[in-house]
């Protein structure tokens, strides 16, 4: 089977080489024809340029003369005709319809040379031109005219100088100069034959329809090479336009000139195919004996391998077997597989044990374990009590956290998931959630599980937060009055010392007669008196200020961005509120002094001392 496939592949390669040879042969034909075409086109262009130079020189000579001597001009034209056999005639037609013709031709009386195509075209273009092909008077030759206007020294046209060229003579001249190339011919713009090399037969068609179709696209593609028929002989033709004219030059080479090389290569390819087929047949017979049969045996032995039924099975290692090394390699892999399955079974037992241990840990822990992907989608959830979940597991597994939680919680979670995956570091945040009508506080801790997954543990820390708040309250609050204590004042006054809080007003308040009240009525009455004073201090609180108890009967009020007038107004308001208070017919009396810090260079301590001194002055009064 494999030999047949190899044979087919080899035949395909040979066929491909054959096609490649044909392609290369065609490329070589096109290359040669293009070179020949370019040679003939260049040769014809050179002839036209040479004859154009004669006209240019003659026109320059005529324009240099102040006054033309027609006899002298006629002699010059005759001399040029003698030197250039392929020039049919050189002539000059004046604007007065006067003709000077080197060939001696005399026009009829009614002949107006100013209407002739060569004359009109030269005048219209104002420079040297080459006319379209036309037949001479006897219809024997195809002629083109090189014409150029002649100007006086004042820049006025005095006539047109022209030269008639025979295309046949140009073709003959090129054929004589170099006959190493194939046959060539000249076509007009309608692709009609107007001149041909001397090796061609007269009166026979040059091109069939195929080449005519290519010729119709010559103006678009430049040089064309295609199959064609010349004088009933098949070959290849190349056609291109001659620069500066409406003429085309064509080159033809018959197919028979390439047949020898083509036949040789075909014979070589056929012999190669026959030799290859014979070689492949011999190889098939040898291969069948030493490779195919042992391969079938090996295949049957391998089919007997069954990891589930007989893990100890091994292949028979045959001597002088071409696949002996393969059999040994398979047996080595079977041995490794046996070890692997043994390890796998042991790992399975360990995994089951680990899963039971993890399930026990989850049942003991009060926490909720979540698994998220990188986009915040719930992958898994483990908890011993689903009462702590907002929704049951079945309702949120597979959903994004933004579909289950509030925007503020989901935003924190997704931000932490992204940061955890990016940095691999532990991330944590707190969030509040309402469960069964009660506000609960949770702490979420996230760690990276793999490249696209995050493990999160959520723990209810409501009790801890309440304890922290209670401790914080004990730390900064006075237990009797509920006002802030001295510790809170000392921390806050450092923050308020910045210039952005100026002017900063500090009011010192002292309760008058507290010791007498305690002695006369008891400490519990004194405590109530302090509470009433504290209540009125809180009533005067405004503009982000605060009040605090800093001693037994001493209080401080601090107001940022408060000037002297505002501070005085607050003190007056405090006096008014306190004077209206009564406690078992006891008149409550306080003394208050204040000081306003207006410059950042002033010391807070100095401001406090001045406020205290102010208060003492009031107390003395």
C-alpha positions in Angstrom: 0.0 0.0 0.0 2.7 2.4 1.0 4.8 1.5 -2.0 1.8 2.3 -4.3 1.4 5.7 -2.6 5.2 6.3 -3.0 4.9 5.4 -6.7 2.0 7.7 -7.2 3.8 10.5 -5.5 6.9 9.9 -7.6 4.9 9.9 -10.8 3.2 13.1 -9.6 6.7 14.7 -9.1 7.8 13.6 -12.5 4.7 15.1 -14.1 5.3 18.2 -12.1 8.9 18.4 -13.5 7.5 17.8 -17.0 5.1 20.8 -16.5 7.9 22.8 -15.1 10.0 22.1 -18.1 7.2 23.2 -20.4 6.8 26.4 -18.4 10.6 27.1 -18.5 10.6 26.4 -22.2 7.8 28.8 -22.8 9.6 31.4 -20.6 12.7 30.9 -22.7 10.7 31.4 -25.9 9.2 34.5 -24.5 12.5 35.8 -23.4 14.2 35.2 -26.8 11.2 36.7 -28.7 11.2 39.7 -26.5 14.9 40.3 -27.1 14.5 39.9 -30.9 11.5 42.2 -30.8 13.4 44.8 -28.8 16.3 44.6 -31.3 14.2 45.2 -34.4 12.2 47.9 -32.7 15.4 49.7 -31.6 16.9 49.3 -35.2 13.8 50.8 -36.8 13.7 53.6 -34.2 17.4 54.3 -34.9 16.7 54.5 -38.7 13.9 56.9 -38.0 16.1 59.0 -35.7 18.9 59.0 -38.3 16.5 60.3 -41.0 14.9 62.8 -38.5 18.4 64.1 -37.8 18.9 64.8 -41.6 15.6 66.9 -41.6 16.7 68.7 -38.4 20.1 69.6 -39.9 18.5 70.7 -43.1 15.9 72.9 -41.3 18.6 74.4 -39.2 20.6 75.2 -42.3 17.5 76.8 -44.0 16.7 78.9 -40.8 20.2 80.2 -40.7 19.9 81.8 -44.1 18.7 85.3 -44.4 17.2 84.5 -47.8 16.7 81.0 -49.2 18.4 80.0 -52.4 16.1 77.3 -53.8 18.6 76.1 -56.4 21.2 75.6 -53.6 18.5 73.9 -51.5 17.6 71.6 -54.4 21.2 70.5 -54.9 21.5 69.7 -51.2 18.4 67.6 -51.3 19.7 65.6 -54.3 23.0 65.0 -52.5 21.1 63.6 -49.4 19.0 61.3 -51.7 22.1 59.9 -53.2 23.6 59.1 -49.8 20.3 57.6 -48.4 18.8 55.0 -50.7 15.8 54.3 -48.4 14.7 57.9 -48.6 12.2 58.1 -51.4 12.1 61.9 -51.6 13.2 65.1 -49.7 11.1 68.2 -50.4 10.2 71.6 -49.1 6.7 73.2 -49.3 6.5 76.9 -48.7 3.5 78.9 -47.4 3.1 80.2 -50.9 2.4 76.7 -52.2 5.9 76.5 -53.8 7.4 73.0 -53.9 11.1 72.2 -54.0 11.5 68.4 -54.5 14.8 66.6 -54.6 13.3 63.7 -56.5 12.3 66.1 -59.4 8.5 65.4 -59.1 6.4 68.3 -60.3 2.9 68.6 -58.9 -0.2 69.4 -61.1 -1.3 73.0 -61.3 -4.3 72.5 -59.0 -2.2 70.7 -56.4 -2.2 72.5 -53.0 0.6 71.1 -50.9 -0.6 73.0 -47.9 -3.5 70.6 -47.5 -1.3 67.5 -47.5 -1.3 65.5 -44.2 2.4 65.9 -43.6 2.2 69.7 -44.0 -0.9 70.1 -41.8 0.4 67.8 -39.0 3.8 69.6 -38.9 2.1 73.0 -38.7 -0.3 71.9 -36.0 2.4 70.4 -33.8 5.0 73.0 -34.5 7.8 70.4 -34.3 9.2 67.4 -36.1 6.5 64.8 -36.7 6.2 61.3 -38.3 3.0 60.8 -40.3 0.8 57.7 -40.6 1.6 55.1 -43.3 0.2 55.8 -46.7 0.7 54.2 -50.2 2.7 56.1 -52.8 1.2 57.3 -56.0 1.7 54.0 -57.7 0.4 52.1 -54.7 3.5 50.0 -54.7 5.2 51.1 -51.5 4.1 52.0 -47.9 5.5 55.4 -47.1 5.9 57.4 -43.9 6.9 61.1 -43.9 9.2 62.9 -41.5 8.1 66.5 -41.6 9.2 69.6 -39.7 8.1 73.3 -39.9 10.8 75.8 -41.0 10.8 79.3 -39.4 12.3 82.7 -40.5 14.7 84.6 -38.3 11.6 86.5 -37.2 9.9 83.3 -35.9 7.4 83.1 -38.7 6.6 79.8 -40.5 8.0 79.9 -44.1 7.1 76.3 -45.0 7.5 72.6 -44.1 10.4 70.4 -44.9 9.6 66.7 -45.4 11.2 63.3 -46.3 9.4 60.2 -47.5 10.7 56.9 -46.2 9.9 53.4 -47.7 9.2 50.9 -44.9 10.3 48.1 -47.2 13.7 49.7 -47.7 14.1 50.1 -43.9 13.1 46.4 -43.3 15.6 45.3 -46.1 18.4 47.4 -44.6 17.9 45.8 -41.1 17.7 42.3 -42.6 21.0 42.9 -44.4 22.7 44.2 -41.3 21.8 41.2 -39.1 20.1 38.1 -40.3 20.8 36.1 -37.1 17.3 36.6 -35.7 14.0 35.2 -37.0 11.5 36.8 -39.4 10.0 40.1 -38.6 7.3 42.4 -40.0 5.6 45.8 -39.5 1.9 46.4 -38.9 -0.1 49.6 -39.0 -2.4 50.7 -36.2 -5.2 48.4 -37.6 -2.7 45.5 -37.4 -2.5 45.1 -41.2 0.7 43.9 -42.8 2.6 46.8 -44.4 6.2 45.6 -44.5 8.0 42.3 -43.9 11.5 40.8 -43.8 12.8 39.3 -47.1 12.5 35.7 -45.8 8.7 35.8 -45.8 6.5 34.8 -48.8 4.4 37.5 -50.4 0.6 37.4 -50.3 0.2 35.0 -47.3 -1.6 35.8 -44.0 0.7 36.9 -41.2 -1.5 36.2 -38.1 -4.6 34.3 -37.3 -7.4 35.3 -34.9 -5.5 34.4 -31.7 -2.7 36.9 -32.4 -5.2 39.5 -33.5 -6.9 39.3 -30.1 -3.5 39.9 -28.4 -2.8 42.7 -30.8 -5.9 44.5 -29.8 -4.4 44.8 -26.2 -1.0 45.9 -27.3 -1.5 49.5 -26.3 -2.2 48.4 -22.7 0.3 45.6 -22.1 3.3 46.9 -24.1 5.0 43.8 -25.6 2.9 40.7 -26.1 4.0 37.1 -26.8 1.5 34.5 -27.9 1.0 31.5 -30.1 0.3 32.4 -33.7 0.3 31.0 -37.3 2.5 32.5 -40.0 2.2 31.1 -43.5 0.2 28.1 -42.1 3.1 27.3 -39.8 2.5 27.4 -36.0 4.9 29.3 -33.8 5.2 32.2 -31.4 4.9 35.8 -32.2 5.9 39.0 -30.2 4.4 42.4 -31.1 5.2 45.8 -29.6 4.7 49.4 -30.6 7.4 51.5 -32.2 8.0 54.6 -30.1 6.8 57.9 -31.6 4.7 56.2 -34.3 1.5 54.3 -34.8 3.4 51.3 -36.1 4.0 47.9 -34.6 6.9 45.6 -35.1 6.3 41.8 -34.9 8.8 38.9 -34.6 7.9 35.2 -35.4 9.7 32.0 -34.5 8.2 28.6 -35.6 7.6 25.9 -33.0 9.8 23.4 -34.8 12.9 25.3 -33.8 12.2 24.2 -30.2 10.9 20.7 -30.9 14.3 19.0 -30.7 14.9 20.0 -27.0 11.2 19.3 -26.2 11.5 15.7 -27.6 14.8 15.0 -25.8 13.4 16.0 -22.5 10.2 14.0 -23.0 12.2 10.9 -23.8 14.3 11.3 -20.7 11.2 11.8 -18.6 9.5 8.6 -20.0 12.7 6.5 -19.4 12.9 7.9 -15.9 9.3 6.9 -15.2 9.8 3.4 -16.4 13.0 3.0 -14.4 11.3 4.4 -11.3 8.3 2.1 -11.6 10.6 -1.0 -11.9 12.6 0.2 -8.9 9.5 0.8 -6.8 8.2 -2.7 -7.7 11.5 -4.3 -6.5 11.4 -2.2 -3.4 7.8 -3.3 -2.7 8.8 -7.0 -2.8 11.7 -6.5 -0.5 9.7 -4.3 1.8 6.8 -6.8 2.0 9.2 -9.4 3.3 11.4 -7.5 5.7 9.0 -4.7 6.9 5.3 -5.2 6.1 4.9 -8.7 7.6 6.9 -7.9 10.7 4.8 -4.7 11.0 1.6 -6.6 10.9 2.9 -8.9 13.6 3.9 -6.0 15.7 0.5 -4.4 15.2 -1.3 -7.5 16.4 0.9 -7.8 19.4 0.3 -4.1 20.3 -3.5 -4.7 20.1 -3.2 -7.3 22.9 -2.1 -4.5 25.3 -4.8 -3.8 27.9 -3.9 -1.7 30.9 -7.2 -2.5 32.6 -7.3 -6.3 32.0 -3.6 -7.2 32.3 -1.2 -4.5 33.5 1.7 -7.0 33.5 1.4 -7.8 29.7 4.7 -7.4 27.7 5.5 -7.8 23.9 7.6 -10.7 22.8 11.1 -9.5 21.9 12.0 -11.4 18.7 15.5 -11.7 17.5 16.5 -10.4 14.1 13.2 -8.5 14.0 13.4 -5.1 12.3 11.2 -3.7 15.0 13.1 -5.3 17.9 14.0 -1.8 19.3 10.4 -0.7 19.1 9.3 -3.8 21.0 11.8 -3.1 23.7 10.8 0.6 23.8 7.1 -0.4 24.1 7.9 -2.8 26.9 9.8 -0.1 28.8 6.8 2.2 28.5 4.5 -0.6 29.7 6.7 -1.0 32.7 6.6 2.7 33.4 2.8 2.7 33.0 2.5 -0.1 35.6 4.5 2.0 38.0 2.4 5.0 37.1 -0.8 3.3 37.7 0.4 2.0 41.1 1.4 5.5 42.1 -1.9 6.8 40.7 -3.9 4.3 42.8 -1.9 5.4 45.9 -2.5 9.0 45.0 -6.2 8.4 44.6 -6.4 6.9 48.1 -4.4 9.9 49.4 -6.7 12.3 47.5 -9.8 10.7 49.0 -8.3 11.0 52.5 -7.4 14.6 51.8 -10.9 15.4 50.6 -12.4 13.9 53.8 -9.9 16.0 55.9 -10.8 19.2 54.0 -14.5 18.5 54.4 -14.0 18.0 58.1 -12.1 21.3 58.3 -14.9 23.1 56.4 -17.4 21.7 58.8 -15.4 23.0 61.8 -14.7 26.4 60.4 -17.3 29.2 60.7 -16.0 30.8 57.5 -17.4 30.7 54.0 -15.0 29.6 51.2 -15.5 31.0 47.7 -13.7 30.3 44.5 -13.8 33.1 41.7 -12.4 33.3 38.2 -10.4 36.3 37.0 -13.6 38.1 36.0 -15.4 37.7 39.3 -17.6 34.7 38.4 -18.5 32.3 41.3 -16.9 28.9 40.6 -17.6 27.2 43.9 -18.7 27.8 47.5 -18.1 25.7 50.6 -19.7 26.4 54.0 -21.0 24.3 56.9 -24.0 26.7 57.2 -25.8 28.2 54.2 -27.7 30.5 56.5 -24.8 32.9 56.2 -25.3 33.2 52.4 -27.3 35.9 50.7 -28.6 33.3 48.2 -28.4 29.5 48.1 -25.4 28.1 46.2 -27.5 26.9 43.3 -28.7 30.5 42.6 -25.3 32.3 42.4 -22.8 29.6 41.2 -21.8 30.6 37.6 -22.9 34.2 38.1 -20.7 37.3 38.3 -20.4 38.8 41.8 -21.9 42.1 40.4 -25.2 40.1 39.8 -25.4 38.9 43.4 -23.8 41.6 45.6 -24.4 45.4 45.8 -22.3 47.7 43.6 -20.0 48.8 46.4 -19.2 45.2 47.5 -18.8 43.9 44.0 -16.5 46.8 43.1 -14.2 46.0 46.1 -14.3 42.3 45.3 -13.4 42.6 41.6 -10.6 45.1 42.4 -9.1 42.7 45.0 -9.5 39.7 42.6 -7.6 41.6 39.8 -4.9 42.7 42.2 -4.5 39.2 43.7 -4.0 37.6 40.3 -1.6 40.4 39.2 0.6 40.5 42.3 0.1 37.0 43.8 -0.2 38.8 47.3 -2.9 38.4 49.9 -5.7 40.9 49.6 -8.4 41.7 52.2 -11.3 44.0 52.6 -14.4 44.5 54.8 -18.0 44.8 53.7 -21.5 45.1 55.4 -24.5 43.0 54.3 -28.0 42.6 55.6 -29.0 39.1 56.5 -32.4 38.3 58.0 -32.9 42.0 58.8 -29.7 42.3 60.7 -26.6 44.3 59.5 -23.6 42.0 59.6 -19.9 42.9 58.9 -17.6 40.4 57.0 -13.9 40.3 56.3 -12.9 38.8 52.9 -9.3 37.4 52.4 -8.2 36.5 48.9 -5.2 34.5 47.7 -4.2 33.4 44.2 -5.2 29.8 43.5 -3.8 29.6 39.9 -3.3 31.9 37.0 -7.0 32.6 36.5 -8.6 31.7 39.8 -8.8 33.2 43.3 -9.7 31.5 46.7 -11.6 33.8 49.1 -12.5 33.2 52.7 -15.3 35.4 54.2 -15.6 35.6 58.0 -18.3 37.2 60.1 -16.5 39.8 62.2 -19.6 41.6 63.5 -18.9 40.9 67.1 -15.2 41.9 66.8 -16.2 45.2 65.1 -18.7 45.9 67.9 -16.0 45.2 70.5 -13.6 47.5 68.7 -16.1 50.3 68.6 -16.8 49.8 72.3 -13.1 49.9 73.1 -12.6 52.9 70.9 -15.4 54.6 72.7 -13.7 53.9 76.1 -10.5 55.2 74.7 -11.8 58.6 73.5 -15.0 59.2 75.4 -15.6 60.5 79.0 -17.7 57.9 80.7 -19.7 60.4 82.8 -20.6 63.2 80.3 -20.3 61.4 77.0 -17.9 64.1 75.7 -14.5 63.5 74.3 -11.6 63.1 76.8 -8.2 64.7 77.0 -6.6 61.9 74.9 -8.9 62.7 72.0 -8.2 66.5 72.4 -4.4 65.9 72.3 -4.7 63.9 69.0 -7.0 66.2 67.3 -5.3 69.5 68.3 -2.2 68.3 66.4 -4.3 67.9 63.2 -6.0 71.3 63.7 -2.6 73.1 64.0 -2.3 73.4 60.2 -2.9 76.9 58.6 -5.9 75.7 56.7 -7.9 75.6 60.0 -7.1 79.3 60.9 -8.5 81.2 62.7 -8.7 78.5 65.4 -10.8 79.4 68.5 -10.1 77.6 71.9 -12.7 78.1 74.7 -11.8 77.0 78.3 -14.9 76.3 80.5 -14.8 75.7 84.3 -17.8 74.8 86.5 -18.1 77.2 89.5 -18.7 75.7 92.9 -18.5 72.0 92.0 -16.7 71.1 95.2 -19.3 73.0 97.3 -22.1 71.1 95.5 -20.4 67.8 96.1 -19.9 68.6 99.8 -23.4 69.9 100.3 -25.5 67.6 98.2 -23.4 64.7 97.4 -21.3 63.6 94.5 -24.2 62.2 92.6 -25.7 65.7 92.4 -22.3 67.0 91.3 -22.2 64.4 88.5 -25.7 65.4 87.3 -24.5 69.1 87.3 -21.5 68.1 85.1 -23.9 66.2 82.7 -26.1 69.3 82.3 -23.1 71.5 81.5 -21.8 68.9 79.0 -25.3 68.8 77.3 -25.1 72.6 76.7 -21.6 72.3 75.5 -22.7 69.9 72.8 -25.6 72.3 71.9 -23.0 75.0 71.2 -21.0 72.7 68.9 -20.9 74.0 65.3 -18.6 74.3 62.3 -16.9 71.0 62.8 -15.7 71.8 66.3 -15.8 69.5 69.3 -16.1 69.7 73.1 -14.2 67.6 75.6 -13.8 67.1 79.4 -10.1 67.6 80.3 -10.4 67.6 84.2 -12.9 67.2 87.0 -14.7 70.5 86.4 -12.8 71.7 83.3 -14.0 71.5 79.7 -12.4 72.6 76.4 -14.2 73.6 73.1 -12.2 73.8 69.9 -13.6 75.5 66.7 -11.6 75.6 63.5 -12.1 78.5 61.1 -13.8 80.6 63.8 -12.8 84.3 64.4 -13.0 86.4 67.5 -16.5 87.6 67.1 -17.8 84.1 66.4 -16.0 82.8 69.5 -17.5 85.5 71.7 -20.9 84.7 70.3 -20.5 81.0 71.1 -19.5 81.9 74.7 -22.5 84.2 75.2 -24.8 81.5 73.8 -23.2 79.0 76.3 -23.8 81.4 79.2 -27.4 81.8 78.2 -28.1 78.1 77.9 -26.4 77.2 81.2 -28.1 80.0 83.2 -31.4 78.6 82.2 -30.6 75.2 83.7 -31.7 74.2 87.3 -30.8 71.2 89.4 -32.9 70.8 92.6 -33.1 74.6 92.9 -29.3 74.8 92.5 -28.2 77.6 90.1 -25.6 76.3 87.7 -22.7 78.6 87.1 -19.7 78.4 84.8 -16.7 80.6 83.8 -15.6 80.6 80.2 -12.5 82.2 78.5 -11.4 82.1 74.9 -8.4 82.8 72.7 -8.3 82.8 68.8 -5.1 81.6 67.1 -4.8 83.7 63.9 -1.2 82.9 62.8 0.5 79.6 62.1 3.6 80.8 64.0 1.5 81.1 67.2 1.9 78.1 69.5 -1.2 76.0 70.3 0.0 75.8 73.9 0.2 79.6 74.2 -3.3 79.9 72.7 -4.5 77.4 75.3 -2.8 79.3 78.2 -4.3 82.6 77.1 -7.7 81.0 76.9 -7.2 79.6 80.4 -6.0 82.9 81.8 -9.1 84.6 80.3 -11.3 82.0 82.0 -9.6 82.6 85.4 -10.3 86.3 85.1 -13.9 85.6 84.5 -13.9 83.1 87.4 -12.5 85.7 89.8 -15.2 88.1 88.7 
